[in-house]
């Protein structure tokens, strides 16, 4: 029975065995939780993608005394970040305080993919459907997610604004206004692109990692780490539940738990084209859609 239950759980994993088996080691003597938000405000640098972010990051503190270390392996891997966020470089841990840690996902499924990790001991290992039944805790999560969505939107504008037609229209209009060649007021000035609409967030119905975490990512779903059908469907179906939908009714929670969203047909998030189970074709299609999406 236990093996069958584990097989059922594995079938709902949105991560591969390689991704789950990542191991993270914090320093042997974790320092006291302190906020470093002011020291980590270079958001463009923190979110800049690099191949290094796809590899396991060990603590920079050397040498390590093996007997004193706590190892967070496999599904417990995210625990290292909540236990000792100060031990990681800013390319991995973007910010932290007593309540939350924000990191770049080790295996991003979009051009920008962050994880929000709550640090409350009584919530750390709860299933999100249970943890977010607490009204006060839910509100704190929703507020923090809103902040991260704003940051991701600003970073999208920084990275891709130069490709956007809507941004170019506004830029041209502003140049004309400041040069005096054309009179334009705020009501007629092109608004530019609303990058906040290009951000999605939520939790997975069946989280693959043990520690509570919330995804905040750009909606392009374009990344070298997007390699499987379940990767895509975990962010393109109701398998991803927006935190604004909580608290869920018992009926909706059961519906989501029973549905096999990861096995749904692969449908392009942008144009709606159905690729059935042909992930390779979808992946190639998403590359073209990514380029067109940047130009909007």
N, C-alpha and C positions, 0 to 999 in steps of 0.2 A: 504493500500500500504506500509506504513511504517513497519508494522509487517511482511509483506512478504519479504521486503528488509532485515530486521534483520534476518529472518529465513535463507535467502540465505547467509548472511555473516556468521552466526553461522555454517552453513554446511561446510564452508571453514576453520573453526578454527582448528588449529593443536593442541590446548590445550584443556583440559577439563575445565568444569566450576570451579572445585576446584582449578585448577592451575591459572586460570584467576582471581579468587576472592581473591588471596593473597593481603594483605594490608601491605604497608611499610611506616614507619614514621621516617622522619629525625629529627635531633635535632631542638629545638625551635629557636635557633640562629645559623644558618649555618655559618661556618667560611669561610674566603676568600679562593678561589680556589688556592691550592698550590700543586705542584708536590711532590709525596712521593715515586717516583720510586726507589731512592737509599735505602730507608728504607724497601723496599719490594722486595728484590732480592732472598729470600729463596723460589724459585719456587716449590721445592718439597713439602714444607710445605703448601704453599698456595693452591696447587691443590690436596692435599691429601683428598680423599673422606671420608666423615663421615656422619652418620645419621643426625647429627645436621644441615648439609647444606640443608637437605630436608625440614626443618622447617623454619617458618618465623623468620627473625632476626630483633629484635627491636633495636632502638638506645640504646647504653650502658649508655647514659646520663640520670640520674634520680635525682630528680623527674622531671616530665614533666608538664609544664603549658599548659593545654589543649587548652585554647583560642588562644595561640600563635603558635600552631602546624599546619603544613600543612600535610594532609593525602593523600597519593597516593594509591587509592584503585582500585581494579579490573584491567581494561585494562590500567590504568595509573600507575600501580605499579612500572614500571621501572624508573619513573620520580624521585623517591626518591634518586636513585643512582647518577643521573646526578646533582641533586640539592645539595646534601650533602654527597658525597662519603666518606668524612673523618669521618663520624659518624658510619661507619660499620667496623666490624672486618676484618682482612686480610683473614679470611676463606671465606669471601663473596666478598669483593672488593680487587682485586689483585693489581691494580695500577690505578692511575689517574693523569691527568694533566689538563691544561686549555681546552684542545680539546677533550679528550676522557676519558672514564672510562671503565675498564675491570673488569668483575665480573665472578664468578662461577655461572653457571645457577642454579636457585633454584630447578629446576626439570630436572636434566641432562638426556639426552637421549643416552649418550655414557659414557665410562669409564672416559673420560675427555670432558667437554663441557663448553666452555667459551662464554660470550656475550661481544661484543664490542659496547659501547654506545657513540655515538657522542654527544657533548655538545653544538653545535652551535644552538642558539635559533631559527634561521630561518629555521632549518632543523629538529628540534626535532620531530615534529608531522606530517611530510610529509610522504606519502607512499614512500617506497624506490625506486619504479620505477620513481617517480618524483624527489626525492632528489638526486638521482645519475645521473641525466641528467646534473648536474653542473660539468663540467670537472675538475675544481680545487678541488672541494670537493670530487669527485670520486677518484682522484689521492691520496688524503690524506687518504681515507678509504682503498684503495688498499695497500698502503704502510704500514699502521698500521696492516692490516690483515696479511700481509707477516711476520711481526715481531711476531705476535701471533702464526702463524703456526710453526715458528721455535721453539718457547717456548714449544708448545704442543708436537712437535716432540721430543724435548729433554726430556720432562717429560715422554713420552711413553717409551723412551729408558731406563730411570731410573727405571721405574716401571716394564717393561716387558722384558728388555734386557737379563736378566738371563734365560729366557725361550726360547730365539731365537736361532735356529740352526746356522743361518748366523753369529750371534754375537759370538757364541761359536767357530766357525771355525776361525774367525779372532783372537780371544783371544788365541786359541791354537797355531796358526801360530806365533803370536807375542811372546809368551812364548818361543817357539823354537828358534826364532831369537835372543832374548835377552840372552838365555842360551848358545848360540853358537852351539847347537846341529844340527842346520839346517840353511843354508844360504838362506835368503829370502830378496828380495828387494821390493820396493814399487809397482812395476808393477805386481809382482806375489802374493803380500799379499792380501788375501781375503778382499773385501771392507766392509764386514759387512752389516747390514740391513739398508736400506734407510728409516728411520722413517718418513721422510717428505712426503712420498707417502701414509702414513697411516692417513693423516689429510685431512679433508674436511672443506669447509667454504662457507658461502653464506647467502642470505636473503630469507625469505619465500614470495611466491607470494601474499599470504593473511596473513600478520602478525596478530597474535592474540592480541598483545600488542600495545598500541597506540604509544609509543616512538620508534623512529628509533633504530634498533639493528641488529647486524650482528653476525651470529653463527660461531664459530670456534671450531671444535670438532674432536675427533678421529673417524675413520670410522667403528668401531666395532658395533655401535648401540646396545651395551649391557649395560643395566642399569635396576635397579628395577623400575625406573620411566618410562620405555618403556612399557606401559600397554595397548595400543590400536592400532588398525589398522592405524588410522590417525597419531598417534605418529610416527610410523615406516615410513609410506609413505611420511611424511613431510620431511624426511631426506634421502629417498631412491629413490625418483622420481624427475622429473623436477620441482616439487613444490619448491625445494631448488635451488636458482639461484646463481651461483658463481659470486662474485663481478668482476672477470676478464672478465665476459661476457658483462658487461656494458660498454657503454650505449646500451640499447636494442633498436632495431628498433620498430616502432609502431606496425608492424605486429607481431613480436615475443612477444611483451608485451601482445597484445590482445589474441594471441594463448594461452599463459600461463594462462591468467586470465579466459579464457573460459573452459580450460581443467579441468576435475575433477580428478586430480592426487591422492587426498586422498582416492578415491574409487577404485583405481587401484588394481589389484591382488597383493598379498603379495609375493614378489620375494626376495629370499636370496641374499644379496649384495655380498656374497663371492662365492657361488657355482652356483647361478642362479636357484635353485629349486623353482618352483611355488607352493605356498600354498593356492592359491585362496583367500578366505576370512577367512581362519582358523588361526587366530592370535595366539591362544594358542599353536598350533603345531609349528608355526614359532618361537615363543618365546623359546620353548624347543629346537628347532633346533639351534637357535642362541647361546644358552649356549654352545653347543658342538663346534660350529664354532669359538666362542671366544677363547676356549682353543687351538684349532688348529691354529688359527690366531697368537696367542702369540708365537707359536713354529716355525713360518716361519723363 
